[in-house]
Amino acid sequence: MSMSHHDYAWTWGQPWALGDIKQISIPVRVQGLESVRLIAIGPFHNLALQEDGTFWVWGNNEYGQLGTGDTQPRSQPIPVNGLSGLTLIDIVAGGWHSTARIDE
């Protein structure tokens, strides 16, 4: 019998400064992420790199810091397609930007 291993992301507090996002008073699991290898937290947005190499983002996107090609906020993680096919080594979330280190 084989057992699968999952590394989930959990969150609580005030996720970011958007009026329709409510404060989370107890830890809740971030939906959509099941094998998190790295996580990076900016003041208003979040980044997650999964074991399979996919790069996920959510939160405020006022300055395009999510890399989704728009400035729409995301309350749930979505994959960033602009880095697919690349091997990400590290991710960093700044105040109004994000950075990824790529292995070439």
ChimeraX commands (.cxc) that place a marker at each C-alpha (Angstrom):
marker #1 position 0.00,0.00,0.00 radius 0.5
marker #1 position 1.47,3.36,-1.02 radius 0.5
marker #1 position 0.70,6.60,0.72 radius 0.5
marker #1 position 0.78,9.92,-1.08 radius 0.5
marker #1 position 2.44,12.87,0.58 radius 0.5
marker #1 position 1.07,16.38,0.31 radius 0.5
marker #1 position 2.58,19.66,1.47 radius 0.5
marker #1 position -0.27,22.13,1.86 radius 0.5
marker #1 position -0.19,25.89,2.38 radius 0.5
marker #1 position -2.26,27.37,5.21 radius 0.5
marker #1 position -3.15,31.02,5.81 radius 0.5
marker #1 position -4.78,33.30,8.40 radius 0.5
marker #1 position -5.01,37.00,9.27 radius 0.5
marker #1 position -5.74,39.80,6.80 radius 0.5
marker #1 position -4.53,38.39,3.46 radius 0.5
marker #1 position -4.34,41.73,1.61 radius 0.5
marker #1 position -5.96,45.12,1.54 radius 0.5
marker #1 position -9.05,44.50,-0.58 radius 0.5
marker #1 position -12.49,45.43,0.70 radius 0.5
marker #1 position -14.22,42.17,-0.20 radius 0.5
marker #1 position -11.56,39.94,1.38 radius 0.5
marker #1 position -12.48,39.13,4.97 radius 0.5
marker #1 position -10.02,38.64,7.81 radius 0.5
marker #1 position -9.34,34.97,8.52 radius 0.5
marker #1 position -9.32,34.38,12.28 radius 0.5
marker #1 position -8.33,30.69,12.24 radius 0.5
marker #1 position -5.89,28.87,9.91 radius 0.5
marker #1 position -7.45,27.60,6.68 radius 0.5
marker #1 position -5.88,25.55,3.91 radius 0.5
marker #1 position -5.19,27.40,0.66 radius 0.5
marker #1 position -7.29,25.60,-1.93 radius 0.5
marker #1 position -5.65,24.36,-5.13 radius 0.5
marker #1 position -2.14,23.80,-3.75 radius 0.5
marker #1 position -1.22,20.25,-2.77 radius 0.5
marker #1 position 2.54,19.82,-3.19 radius 0.5
marker #1 position 4.10,23.12,-2.15 radius 0.5
marker #1 position 7.91,23.24,-2.28 radius 0.5
marker #1 position 8.43,26.99,-1.73 radius 0.5
marker #1 position 6.18,29.82,-0.67 radius 0.5
marker #1 position 6.89,33.57,-0.74 radius 0.5
marker #1 position 4.74,36.23,0.87 radius 0.5
marker #1 position 4.67,39.89,-0.10 radius 0.5
marker #1 position 2.71,42.56,1.78 radius 0.5
marker #1 position -0.35,42.03,-0.45 radius 0.5
marker #1 position 0.33,38.99,-2.65 radius 0.5
marker #1 position 1.50,35.40,-2.36 radius 0.5
marker #1 position 3.58,33.06,-4.52 radius 0.5
marker #1 position 3.88,29.28,-4.36 radius 0.5
marker #1 position 6.12,26.89,-6.26 radius 0.5
marker #1 position 4.87,23.32,-6.35 radius 0.5
marker #1 position 6.98,20.16,-6.53 radius 0.5
marker #1 position 5.98,19.66,-10.18 radius 0.5
marker #1 position 7.49,23.07,-11.04 radius 0.5
marker #1 position 4.22,24.93,-11.52 radius 0.5
marker #1 position 4.19,28.50,-10.19 radius 0.5
marker #1 position 0.99,29.74,-8.51 radius 0.5
marker #1 position 0.01,33.27,-7.41 radius 0.5
marker #1 position -2.83,35.02,-5.59 radius 0.5
marker #1 position -3.61,38.31,-3.87 radius 0.5
marker #1 position -3.47,41.95,-4.92 radius 0.5
marker #1 position -2.34,42.56,-8.51 radius 0.5
marker #1 position -2.54,46.35,-8.77 radius 0.5
marker #1 position 0.94,46.61,-10.29 radius 0.5
marker #1 position 0.90,43.33,-12.23 radius 0.5
marker #1 position 2.93,41.59,-9.52 radius 0.5
marker #1 position 1.08,38.31,-10.09 radius 0.5
marker #1 position 2.40,38.01,-13.65 radius 0.5
marker #1 position -1.01,37.18,-15.09 radius 0.5
marker #1 position -0.91,39.81,-17.85 radius 0.5
marker #1 position -3.55,41.96,-16.15 radius 0.5
marker #1 position -4.10,43.85,-12.90 radius 0.5
marker #1 position -7.05,41.86,-11.56 radius 0.5
marker #1 position -6.72,40.59,-7.96 radius 0.5
marker #1 position -7.06,36.86,-7.35 radius 0.5
marker #1 position -8.55,35.50,-4.13 radius 0.5
marker #1 position -7.49,31.92,-4.97 radius 0.5
marker #1 position -4.21,30.64,-6.44 radius 0.5
marker #1 position -3.89,30.48,-10.22 radius 0.5
marker #1 position -0.94,29.21,-12.27 radius 0.5
marker #1 position 1.40,31.65,-14.02 radius 0.5
marker #1 position 1.72,30.51,-17.62 radius 0.5
marker #1 position 4.52,32.91,-18.61 radius 0.5
marker #1 position 7.13,30.76,-16.83 radius 0.5
marker #1 position 5.91,27.32,-17.91 radius 0.5
marker #1 position 8.66,25.17,-19.36 radius 0.5
marker #1 position 11.33,26.85,-17.22 radius 0.5
marker #1 position 12.90,25.33,-14.12 radius 0.5
marker #1 position 12.32,27.68,-11.19 radius 0.5
marker #1 position 14.80,27.43,-8.32 radius 0.5
marker #1 position 13.59,30.21,-6.05 radius 0.5
marker #1 position 10.77,32.75,-5.80 radius 0.5
marker #1 position 10.62,36.09,-3.99 radius 0.5
marker #1 position 7.67,38.42,-3.39 radius 0.5
marker #1 position 8.53,42.10,-2.96 radius 0.5
marker #1 position 6.26,44.99,-2.10 radius 0.5
marker #1 position 4.90,45.54,-5.60 radius 0.5
marker #1 position 6.84,43.00,-7.65 radius 0.5
marker #1 position 7.82,39.33,-7.82 radius 0.5
marker #1 position 11.06,37.65,-8.85 radius 0.5
marker #1 position 11.88,34.10,-9.85 radius 0.5
marker #1 position 15.33,32.49,-10.15 radius 0.5
marker #1 position 15.54,30.19,-13.15 radius 0.5
marker #1 position 17.89,27.25,-13.77 radius 0.5
marker #1 position 19.16,27.21,-17.37 radius 0.5
marker link #1:1,2 radius 0.2
marker link #1:2,3 radius 0.2
marker link #1:3,4 radius 0.2
marker link #1:4,5 radius 0.2
marker link #1:5,6 radius 0.2
marker link #1:6,7 radius 0.2
marker link #1:7,8 radius 0.2
marker link #1:8,9 radius 0.2
marker link #1:9,10 radius 0.2
marker link #1:10,11 radius 0.2
marker link #1:11,12 radius 0.2
marker link #1:12,13 radius 0.2
marker link #1:13,14 radius 0.2
marker link #1:14,15 radius 0.2
marker link #1:15,16 radius 0.2
marker link #1:16,17 radius 0.2
marker link #1:17,18 radius 0.2
marker link #1:18,19 radius 0.2
marker link #1:19,20 radius 0.2
marker link #1:20,21 radius 0.2
marker link #1:21,22 radius 0.2
marker link #1:22,23 radius 0.2
marker link #1:23,24 radius 0.2
marker link #1:24,25 radius 0.2
marker link #1:25,26 radius 0.2
marker link #1:26,27 radius 0.2
marker link #1:27,28 radius 0.2
marker link #1:28,29 radius 0.2
marker link #1:29,30 radius 0.2
marker link #1:30,31 radius 0.2
marker link #1:31,32 radius 0.2
marker link #1:32,33 radius 0.2
marker link #1:33,34 radius 0.2
marker link #1:34,35 radius 0.2
marker link #1:35,36 radius 0.2
marker link #1:36,37 radius 0.2
marker link #1:37,38 radius 0.2
marker link #1:38,39 radius 0.2
marker link #1:39,40 radius 0.2
marker link #1:40,41 radius 0.2
marker link #1:41,42 radius 0.2
marker link #1:42,43 radius 0.2
marker link #1:43,44 radius 0.2
marker link #1:44,45 radius 0.2
marker link #1:45,46 radius 0.2
marker link #1:46,47 radius 0.2
marker link #1:47,48 radius 0.2
marker link #1:48,49 radius 0.2
marker link #1:49,50 radius 0.2
marker link #1:50,51 radius 0.2
marker link #1:51,52 radius 0.2
marker link #1:52,53 radius 0.2
marker link #1:53,54 radius 0.2
marker link #1:54,55 radius 0.2
marker link #1:55,56 radius 0.2
marker link #1:56,57 radius 0.2
marker link #1:57,58 radius 0.2
marker link #1:58,59 radius 0.2
marker link #1:59,60 radius 0.2
marker link #1:60,61 radius 0.2
marker link #1:61,62 radius 0.2
marker link #1:62,63 radius 0.2
marker link #1:63,64 radius 0.2
marker link #1:64,65 radius 0.2
marker link #1:65,66 radius 0.2
marker link #1:66,67 radius 0.2
marker link #1:67,68 radius 0.2
marker link #1:68,69 radius 0.2
marker link #1:69,70 radius 0.2
marker link #1:70,71 radius 0.2
marker link #1:71,72 radius 0.2
marker link #1:72,73 radius 0.2
marker link #1:73,74 radius 0.2
marker link #1:74,75 radius 0.2
marker link #1:75,76 radius 0.2
marker link #1:76,77 radius 0.2
marker link #1:77,78 radius 0.2
marker link #1:78,79 radius 0.2
marker link #1:79,80 radius 0.2
marker link #1:80,81 radius 0.2
marker link #1:81,82 radius 0.2
marker link #1:82,83 radius 0.2
marker link #1:83,84 radius 0.2
marker link #1:84,85 radius 0.2
marker link #1:85,86 radius 0.2
marker link #1:86,87 radius 0.2
marker link #1:87,88 radius 0.2
marker link #1:88,89 radius 0.2
marker link #1:89,90 radius 0.2
marker link #1:90,91 radius 0.2
marker link #1:91,92 radius 0.2
marker link #1:92,93 radius 0.2
marker link #1:93,94 radius 0.2
marker link #1:94,95 radius 0.2
marker link #1:95,96 radius 0.2
marker link #1:96,97 radius 0.2
marker link #1:97,98 radius 0.2
marker link #1:98,99 radius 0.2
marker link #1:99,100 radius 0.2
marker link #1:100,101 radius 0.2
marker link #1:101,102 radius 0.2
marker link #1:102,103 radius 0.2
marker link #1:103,104 radius 0.2
view
